[in-house]
């Protein structure tokens, strides 16, 4: 069972009239609607809005543009996705939707170049088509963008319920293949040469995350045990491998769209944390699922901890690293294994700040996820795991 594309009624208000007017002025949107013989918002009821129930950071909406049932060509509709910054943010650099839109455009160009070349798309990175970006905060109260809607399966549970063992093997292998493709993309050739600084990625991240946590603490108080973890990470960061590549920033199973019936990835979502950084962080981010409890624990985020993986088709954490190493020849498996605990500790440190932010937005009444309060209860678990990994 997958529920990542489930929607609810709108929780953060959207001015449908203002949105319709803006969308009708965008040539990129008009071209898509015209190609489907759809109306250019002649009437307000041509656009309906629902909000996705999953996702913790940026409010995300499902837009349905439809013709009248009485149209001579019959009833037609198209679905699009709107990603919006929260109306209130704790840190000016958070919720970087403009960066997300930029990297999607670059990957779109990269994929197109692969198609024009050998025609071999094994190295492609499947992403939704980015369509239009709005910087005018007066439209919806914050910046937002429109992208393609990809119909498929988003598994909020990494045990991939509904798949058989053979399908899970294929699904995980394909997910890791896509991760390796992200890390081996020649980002400099596709407009991302200034997308992030090279070198000292972990050290810079620790400093930035500390600033974000300090700002959030002004609203809901500090993260208990945060400073001790920070000090230990800072001490080791200068010796870590410090690889350089394009990274997704939050690569995990519930940010992937799988084909409706096949165990393969057809879309990678949620690129707001993408940058030029250390690829080991993405691999560690994916590996966090082995430490979080299962869906029945009720935290709003599901993991694989406590599940007997034998016979399920789901790789162990070490097997996952081996699969990745076989697909990304630029990195040394032994080095990845030697530093896996450090990178995991850093990711739990990072996610403690992210979850701290979810709690803060919930306290301000602007949480983007229907599960925000449940997710907030994971904060002490993240801190505890980070401590254990660093001892």
N, C-alpha and C positions, 0 to 999 in steps of 0.2 A: 504494500500500500504506500502510495506517495501522496503527500498533502501540501507540498511546497507551492503549488499554484492555486490553492484555495483562496477565495476572497471573502471579505466581509463588507458590510455597509461602510461608508466612509467614516473614519474615526477622526482624522484631521481634515477640517472643512476645505473644500475646493470650490472656487468660484467658477462654475461650469460655463457661465456666459462669457466671462473674461477669457477663460481658456479657449473656448470655441472661437472667439474673435481672433485671438493670437494665432491659433493653429491655421485658421483660414488665410492668414497673411503670409504663411511660410511656404515658399515655392516647393521645398522638398516634400512637405506633407501633401500639398495640393497635387503634386505629380503622382504620389502613391495612390491617393484617392481617385484621381482621374483614371489611372490605369485599371482600377477595379470598377469603374462606372459608378462611383459613390459620390454623394452630394458634398459640396464644399460648404457645409454647415448653413444651408438655406433656412433651416429651422432648428430651434434649440434642442428639440428632442432627437436630433440626429446623433448626439453624443451622450453616452451614459458612462458613469464613473463608479468603479468599485475599488476597494483597497485590499492589497494582498495582506494576508494574516501573518505571514512569516517575514523575517528580516528585522534587524534590530537598529539599524543606523539611520537610513534615509527612508522617509515615507514613500512607498511605491504603489502605484495605482494601475489598474487595468482599465484602459479606455476602449470602448466599443463604438465605432462609427458605423451607422446603419442608414440605409435608404428607407423610404416609406414602403410599406407592404403593397401599396397601390401603384408603385412605379411600373412603367411598361415593361422594364427588363426583369421584374420580379424583385423580391426582397434580397438584398445583399448586405454584408457587413464585413468589417475588418477590425481586428484587435491590435491595439498598440499598448506600449507600456510607458508610463510617466514616472520618472525618478526625480524626487524633489529634496532639497535640503530642509532640515527642520526649521521652523520659524525662529527658534532660539537655539544658539550654540554656545558651548562653554569656551571654545577655543577657535580663534579665527581661521586656523589651518585645518580644522576638522571638517568632515563631510565634503571632501574635495571633488565635487561632481564634475567640475570643469576638467580635472585630470582624468577622471573616468571616461568622459566623452572623448578626450584627446587620445587616450590609449586605444579605445575602441576603433577610432578612425584609422589609427596607424596599423592596427592588426588587420583591419579591413583591406588596407592597401597591400599589406604583406601577403595575405591570402590570395588577393587578386594576382599578385606577381607570381605566386606558385602555380596558379592555374594557367597563366600565360606561358610559363616556362615548360617544364617537363610534363606537366599535367598530373604529376604525382603529388597528391595532397596529404601524404602521410605526415608531413611537417606542419600542416595548417593548424590554426587555433580557432575553433568554432566559437563565434561570438554573435550576439544580436546586432543587426545593422543599426548604427547610430543615425538618427534622422534629423533632429533639429534641437538646438540649445537656446535657452532663454535666460538672459542675464538681468532682465527687468523684474525687480523684486515686487513691483506694484501689481503684477499679474496674479500671482498666487502667494505673495508674501515672502518668497525666497526663490533663488535660482532653481531651474529644473531643466530636464531634457526629455525628449521623446525618442524611443527606440522601438525596434521590431519586437513583436511578441512571438516567441517560439513555443509552439505547442509540444509538450512532452511530459516527462516525469521528473519531478524534483523530490528526492528522498530526504526527508528530514531525519530519518533513521538510517545510519550508515550500515546497519545489518541488511539493508536492501530487501525488506519484506516483499514477497510476491515473486522474487527471482529464485530459480533453482541454483544449486551449487555451481554448475557449469556456467550459467549466466553471470553469477557473481565474479567468478574468475575473470571472465571477459570484461565485465564492467569496471573492475578495479584496475585491470591491466590497461584498459583504454584511458581511464582517468589519469593514471601515472604517465602514460604516453603523452597526453595533452600537457601535463605539467612539465615534462622534459622539453616539449616543443616550445613552451613559453620561455624556458631558460636558455634555449639555443637559438631563439629568434635573433637575427642581426639587427638589433633595435636602432643602431645608429643610422642605418640606411632608410629608416621609415619615420623620420621626424622626431625621434625620441632621444637624440644625442644630448639634450638639455633637460631630460625628464627627471634626472636625479644626479647627485654627486657620486663619484666613484670612490670607494674605499672608506674604511672606518664606519661602515653602515650600522653595526650593532651599537657602537659607542654613541653615535649621533642619535640613534633611536631611543636609547636609554635616557639621554638628556631631554629629548622632546617629550617622551611619554611622562617623564617626571613633571615637566611644566604643565602638561594637560591634567595630570592627577592633582597637582596643587590647585589649579583653578576649580576643578570639580569639587575638591575638598571644602571650598568656601561655602558650598551649598549643602553638602551632605556629610561632611567630615572626612578625615583621611582614611586610607586603606591600612588596616592593622598589619604590621610586619613588613610594610612596603620598603622602608629605608634599608633594612638588613639585606633583603634580596637585591636591591639596587646596588649596594656596595659590593657584594660578591660578584655580581654580573660585571660591573665596571672593572674589577680586578682581572677577570679572565678575558674580557673582550679584546684586549690588545694582542692576544696570541691566537685568536680564532682564525679559521681559514680565510674569511673575508672575501668570498667569491664575488664576482661582478656579473650581473645579468639583469634582464627585465624580470621582475617578480610580480606575482599577482597581489600578494599582501594578505590574502585571506582565503587561500586555496583549501577547500574542504568539500566533502561529498554533497552537502546541501546547497552549495553554490554552483552545482553542475546540473544541466538539463540533459536527461537521457532520452533517447528515441522512445516514442510511445510504446513500441513493442520489442525493440532490440536492445541488447546490453552495450550500447555505445553512446558516447557523449556527443551531443549536437549543439551545446551551448555552454559557455562559461560566463557566469554572472558576477556582479558586485566587485568591480575593479577600482573602487574609490581609494584603496590603500596601495595600489600598484605604484611602483617606482623602479629606479635602478638600485639594486641592492644585492644582498647575499642570498643566493638560491637555496641554501640550506634552511633558511627560515620558512620558505614555502613547504619544504618537505617535512619540517618539524610541525608546521601548522596542520598539515594533513594527518600527522601521526598523533596529534592530541586526542583524537577520537578513542584511542586505546586506553586513555586514562579517565575519560568522563563516563559516568554511569549510563545505563540504557534508558530508553524512552520512558519506561514505566516508573523511573525515579521521579518524574514530574518536574524536572528543572527547566523544561522548555528547550533545552539543547540535548541531543541524544549522543551517546558514545557507545563503545564496545566493551568497557570494563566489566568484568564478571561474566562475560559470555564465552562459552567454550567454542572456539572457532574451528575446531577439528570437524571436517566434513561439510563445512558451510560454504567453502569456496572463497571465503574472505582471507586474505593473506595476513600473517602475523606482522608485527612491526618490523622485524628483521627481514622478512620476506619482501615487505613493501620497499625497503631500502635497496634490496638486491634487484628488484624489478626496475626501480628508478636508475640504479647504477648501470644496468645493462642498456638503458635507453639514452643516457646522457654520459657519453664517453669523456666529456670534458672534466668530470670530477672523479676523484679517487674514492672507491668504496671504503677502504680502510680508514681514510681521513673522516669520511662521513660518520662511520661507526664510532670513531674515537671521540668525536665532538657532539654526538647525538644528544647526550644529556644536557650539555650547555645550551644548545639551541632550543631544546624543549623547555628548559627553565626560562629562557628568555621569552618564549612564546606564551608561557603561562603568566609571566610578569606582564607582558603586553596585553594579554586578554583580561587580566585583572583590572587594568586601566579602562579597557573597552567596556567591561561589565559594570565598572564603577560609573562610567558615563551613561549606560543604560539606566542604572538606578537614579542617576541625577535627573535624566530627562523624564523619568516616571514621576519623580518628586515635583517637577515643574509642570506636569500634565501634558507633555509633548512627546511621550514615548511613541515610537513609530511601530512597535510590534504589539500585537494583542497579548503576547506572552512575556512582556517586559518584566513584570514583577517576579515571575518564576525564574527568569534568566538571572536576575539580580541575586538570587540566593546562591548562585555558583561562585560568588566572589571569594568566600573563605576557602572553598575547595581549590581554586586556582592558586591562592597564596600558599596553601598547605603543600600542594604538589611541587610548586617552584622551590620551596624550602628543602623538600626531600631530595629533589634532583641535584641541588647544589651542595648537599652534605657529603 
